[in-house]
Amino acid sequence: MDFVIGAVVGTVGAVVAAPVLLGAAGFTAAGIAAGSLAAQAMSVAAVANGGGVAAGSVVAVLQSAGAAGVSGAASAAVGAAAGLVNLIV
């Protein structure tokens, strides 16, 4: 049971921390912040891809997550984990 509770706490912590960490790296709702780690990653991705950032690339996915905040899937995962704890406890 301690494993399940630890897994739930870890999942909730990751979902809560993700938007903060993405924002700190420069993946924001307003776009990629100038001079940030995200801007450097975008530059590298664009050079490697001939001038644009490919859809589905790591940079594109992180920017999408940064713009959206906590996704519906992540919210559902937290809800499911909380429901599992309620069933066990």
ZATI-121112 format. One line per 3 residues: number of its first residue (from 1); their letters; for each residue x, y, z of C-alpha. Coordinates in steps of 0.05 Angstrom, whole numbers, padded with zeros to 5 digits. Layout:
! ZATI-121112
NUM) a) X Y Z ~ ...
//
This chain:
! ZATI-121112
1) mdf) 00000 00000 00000 ~ 00058 00047 00013 ~ 00080 00037 -00059
4) vig) 00012 00058 -00086 ~ 00010 00120 -00042 ~ 00081 00138 -00063
7) avv) 00062 00129 -00136 ~ 00001 00174 -00128 ~ 00041 00227 -00091
10) gtv) 00094 00224 -00145 ~ 00043 00230 -00201 ~ 00008 00288 -00169
13) gav) 00074 00322 -00155 ~ 00096 00314 -00227 ~ 00031 00342 -00254
16) vaa) 00035 00402 -00207 ~ 00109 00414 -00220 ~ 00107 00406 -00296
19) pvl) 00077 00475 -00313 ~ 00125 00509 -00264 ~ 00186 00473 -00293
22) lga) 00164 00486 -00365 ~ 00153 00559 -00350 ~ 00221 00565 -00317
25) agf) 00254 00534 -00378 ~ 00219 00585 -00422 ~ 00160 00545 -00450
28) taa) 00104 00594 -00433 ~ 00032 00606 -00452 ~ 00055 00668 -00491
31) gia) 00107 00628 -00530 ~ 00180 00613 -00521 ~ 00214 00665 -00477
34) ags) 00272 00702 -00508 ~ 00340 00683 -00481 ~ 00315 00621 -00445
37) laa) 00335 00549 -00448 ~ 00273 00538 -00491 ~ 00297 00590 -00540
40) qam) 00365 00556 -00545 ~ 00330 00488 -00556 ~ 00285 00519 -00609
43) sva) 00346 00549 -00645 ~ 00382 00482 -00646 ~ 00319 00446 -00670
46) ava) 00308 00497 -00725 ~ 00380 00494 -00750 ~ 00378 00418 -00750
49) ngg) 00312 00418 -00788 ~ 00331 00468 -00842 ~ 00299 00530 -00811
52) gva) 00235 00506 -00777 ~ 00215 00466 -00716 ~ 00183 00400 -00737
55) ags) 00114 00384 -00711 ~ 00119 00330 -00659 ~ 00191 00345 -00641
58) vva) 00212 00351 -00568 ~ 00212 00427 -00572 ~ 00143 00429 -00604
61) vlq) 00114 00381 -00553 ~ 00144 00419 -00494 ~ 00119 00486 -00522
64) sag) 00050 00457 -00531 ~ 00050 00432 -00459 ~ 00076 00499 -00434
67) aag) 00021 00536 -00471 ~ -00034 00489 -00448 ~ -00012 00481 -00376
70) vsg) -00036 00416 -00345 ~ -00067 00374 -00400 ~ -00133 00337 -00396
73) aas) -00096 00271 -00396 ~ -00053 00292 -00338 ~ -00114 00315 -00299
76) aav) -00148 00249 -00314 ~ -00087 00211 -00289 ~ -00087 00250 -00224
79) gaa) -00162 00237 -00215 ~ -00153 00163 -00229 ~ -00096 00158 -00180
82) agl) -00136 00193 -00127 ~ -00194 00146 -00139 ~ -00148 00086 -00133
85) vnl) -00123 00111 -00065 ~ -00195 00120 -00042 ~ -00211 00048 -00061
88) iv) -00150 00020 -00025 ~ -00154 00063 00037
//
